[in-house]
């Protein structure tokens, strides 16, 4: 009696496995698609937006703009070409800098607000 029920189970398993196997392949594809969508929404797309904003910032640099280069704050003295600018980091000290290495442009209003905050904190 045990042998016949074991044989009956073995006979029905391939058909069940075949149905589960085709569903499993579709399920795996859907999971991979969801992972790609999540990566795109949370990693790739924001990085592309940051890169476009940084490129726009670099293209807007003109003479007199205050910039941060590697933690050093300086003022753009001259735009040499598309890739290089001349930055004055101290009186009489000028450094030639490649545009992609400029990390931030400092707005004059940001400097004024920061100095006023420091004064109010000291009081």
Helices and strands as residue ranges (DSSP letters): H 2-39, I 40-44, H 45-59, E 66-69, E 72-79, E 84-90, E 93-98, G 99-101, E 102-106, H 108-122
